[in-house]
Amino acid sequence: MVNKLNKLIKSVLPLVLIVLLLTILYVGVIQYMNYTYREQAIQSHKKELEQAVSVIRNRLDSQYELWQQTLIHLAQMGLTKTSNGTLKADPEIAELLPDTWAVLNKQGQTIASNKNHVSVPANLLNIASDQTYQWTEFYAEDDVPKQYLISPIPRESAKDMVAVLEIGPDQLSETIGSDLPYHISLYNYEYKVVASDLKGEIGHPVINEITKKMLDGDTGTEHADGKMTAYGFSDTKGGALYVSAWLAESDILREANRFKMWSSLSIVPVIFVFTLLAAWYRKMIIARETHHQRSRDVQHQASLLKRQDELHVPFLQEINEGIESMSDRLQALTGGEDIKLLGFYRDIADEWAQEEGLLMNPERAEKKAFFDELNEMFIQNRLEQEKEIDVVQHQLRTMGMKVTSHLQTGMNNELVDINILIQDTITWARAHMDLSDVEVYFVAEHIPAVLLHPMMFRKLIVGLLENAVKAMRKQNKAQESAGSSRKTIRSGRTTTMKIQIYTRLEPQGISVEMEDEGGGLDDKKRYQYFQENYSQSTQEHGLSLFRMDQYLKSINGKLKLRNTDVGLKATVRVPR
């Protein structure tokens, strides 16, 4: 389980890091865009508010000028006396004035009006005869501030009459305009709101840092109390009016916050897209690397085959021919002149033994004994020589077989998918070996094909499986004999043994790892396991450790055995 988790982490970690890096980059870009959008929104609204204050100032100046000139013109030339003695205003001039104009006498009685009752305190109607007009301050009537423009009528018949224009919040609001995206307030010198789109503020004084700056004649923009306010003043004909245009920060940042919300929500699908792209890119890289590796393997195989044809095979063939020649020459030494000489000594001894009186002649008897002894010595020496010749011939035959096997092995190397080969080997082992109490788990990583001898590598895997199975069964028997498995025996259940096989892609090659639960190797005998004549058990189908090591060395591979907490871990590395 731990190995699977480690393998999963190693496989997924680069992908997670790529997605995390892209996500951090995307979040950074989003944060920068949010900040930029926020600042742009603030600057845009700031400029808009400043422009609004400027426009309203100009409107107020123009409107007050228009009201003043129109009312003077109405008082001087726009009133005519009817047949019944009343005054009538010129409709063209009256249209230029608000509905709140009237002609009053000095007692405040209405002589003529535009159907609206205009009430003016009598003390405000006293105006010098040499004055053309007079603006009053704002007066509160029922908490509604109102300002009056008074112009005397220069007629002898109407010398006690004045034309009056009442300016209140409604008239000023019409001048400001309606349906604006921001809030507008007008103040007099007493800090009172004389006009505003917020009706509840009209007539009430507002004293704060902004209004203080306004009444000091300053202009600018301030952030305070959760809103942005632009302020200025208008020096109208009727006196100074102070203008403020403001907007709540929530309104200013509404679009920016909406953009921030949607951009934050976009992180989830973007992460999903990044994950897909990273997975696709990793798959493409692996596929491309696998393709390049296979191309390199094919070129490497062609190079090896060419080198075999040009050097390796002829050299091995020359060695094999030399061994055969030496064997023929040794065979020739078993006959020829030596055999003739051996027969010559035997014939002399036989002739002397058949002659009569040989026993009566000591000299001939002595010569016969000499030839018999000489013949016996020659026979013994010859037998020892033939024995040595047989040993040399056996060694030459063994060397010839090894050279032939090595030659055939080198010529039979081919590109092999190790994952498929191991899977086929496990299937074969389940069918031909006793694995009834063994579970074999195989976890394959995507790896390229490698150049090796498929049959030899199959025998290598089978040999490792045989060693693992025998070691685990031996371990179980030892535990049962020690009484550690009594509960299992009483319950009638068989302990299932486990073998795990992994393939991994490494920078310089491919590794195959096999882990068992057989208790591991005896470290004192580790060296002996790899000797040619040492074997703890007979390999029925696979190679011994010595043969495994010899084969892997022939292809620049390596076999490593390491004890674990529960058994042995065998690692086979082959070059790419």
Secondary structure, 3 states (H helix, E strand, C coil): CHHHHHHHHHHHHHHHHHHHHHHHHHHHHHHHHHHHHHHHHHHHHHHHHHHHHHHHHHHHHHHHHHHHHHHHHHHHHCEEECCCCCEEECHHHHCCCCCCEEEEECCCCEEEECCCCCCCCHHHCCCCCCCCCEECCCEEECCEEEEEEEEECCCCCCCCEEEEEEECHHHHHHHHCCCCCCEEEEECCCCEEEEECCHHHCCCECCCHHHHHHHCCCCEEEEECCEEEEEEEEEECCEEEEEEEEEEHHHHCHHHHHHHHHHHHCHHHHHHHHHHHHHHHHHHHHHHHHHHHHHHHHHHHHHHHHHHHHHHHHHHHHHHHHHHHHHHHHHHCCCCHHHHHHHHHHHHHHHHHHCCCCCCCHHHHHHHHHHHHHHHHHHHHHHHHHHHHHHHHHHHHHHHHHHHHHHHHHHCCEEECHHHHHHHHHHHHHHHCCCCCEEEEEECCCCCCEEECHHHHHHHHHHHHHHHHHHHHHHHHHHHHCCCCHHHHHHCCCCCEEEEEEEEECCCEEEEEEECCCCCCCHHHHHHHCCCCCCCCCCCCCCCHHHHHHHHHHCCCEEEEEECCCCEEEEEEEEC
